[in-house]
Structures are given as C-alpha cells and as structure tokens.
C-alpha cells in the first residue's frame, strides 16, 4: 500500500520492497529467480532515488499489516548472497 514509504523520514522503499523479496525468498518456488529478483528490485529502488533504511521504525508503526523491519534484514541477506 505504500504507507511505510509515505511515513519514512528517508523516503526509504526498503521495507516495501523488502517485504516482497522476503516473501518470495521464503517460498520454494521463489528460489529459482531469487538472486536476479533481489538485485533488480534493489537496483530499481536505487534508480528511483529511495534512501536506505535508518531503522527508526516509523514504518512499522504505520503499517496496517504489521510488516516488520526484519524484512529489510532478510532482503539485505538475500542481496549479499546474490552478489557472491
């Protein structure tokens, strides 16, 4: 829905994108394209000028679905694995 991006002081899309990457990373059928998906999503996020997460937690407070900052950590792990 984008509530996290709207409330973020850094205009970070990491939680919004991180939740998508995290969801696919946890599903067996998501593993086939996992490396390309995370690299492409992060590259697009950077291209559009979104900042990195500063862990203030404002996004968690505003999220109507209760999506956690843990998704950003998982996305970053997936990005590191994909970059190796």
C-alpha positions in Angstrom: 0.0 0.0 0.0 3.0 2.3 0.5 2.1 3.6 4.0 5.7 2.7 5.1 7.3 4.8 2.3 5.0 7.7 3.0 5.9 7.9 6.7 9.6 7.2 6.3 11.8 10.2 7.0 14.3 8.9 4.5 11.7 8.0 1.9 13.0 4.5 2.0 11.3 1.9 0.0 13.3 -0.8 1.6 10.5 -2.1 3.8 8.0 -2.1 1.0 10.5 -3.8 -1.4 12.0 -5.9 1.4 8.6 -7.4 2.3 8.2 -8.6 -1.3 11.7 -10.0 -1.6 11.3 -11.6 1.8 8.0 -13.3 0.9 9.4 -14.8 -2.2 12.7 -15.9 -0.5 10.7 -18.0 2.0 8.8 -19.9 -0.7 10.4 -22.9 -2.5 9.1 -21.7 -5.9 10.7 -18.3 -5.3 14.2 -19.7 -5.2 14.6 -20.1 -8.9 14.8 -16.3 -9.6 15.8 -15.2 -6.1 19.2 -13.7 -7.0 18.0 -11.8 -10.0 14.8 -10.6 -8.3 16.6 -9.1 -5.3 19.3 -7.4 -7.5 16.7 -6.0 -9.9 14.4 -4.7 -7.1 17.3 -3.0 -5.2 18.7 -1.5 -8.4 15.3 -0.1 -9.3 14.8 1.3 -5.8 18.2 3.0 -6.0 17.5 4.3 -9.5 14.3 6.0 -8.3 16.2 7.8 -5.6 14.9 6.0 -2.5 17.2 6.2 0.5 18.4 3.3 2.7 16.7 2.3 5.9 17.7 4.2 9.0 15.9 1.8 11.4 13.7 4.5 13.0 10.7 2.1 13.0 8.2 4.7 11.8 7.2 2.3 9.0 6.3 -0.5 11.5 4.1 1.9 13.4 2.2 3.0 10.3 2.0 -0.4 8.6 -1.6 -1.7 8.6 -0.4 -5.3 8.1 2.3 -5.2 10.8 5.2 -5.9 8.4 8.4 -5.9 10.4 11.8 -4.3 9.8 13.1 -7.9 9.8 12.1 -8.0 6.1 14.8 -5.4 5.4 17.4 -7.5 7.1 16.3 -10.6 5.1 16.4 -8.6 1.9 19.9 -7.4 2.6 21.0 -11.0 3.3 19.4 -12.1 0.0 21.2 -9.3 -1.8 24.6 -10.3 -0.3 24.0 -14.0 -1.2 23.1 -12.9 -4.8 26.2 -10.7 -5.1 28.6 -13.5 -4.2 
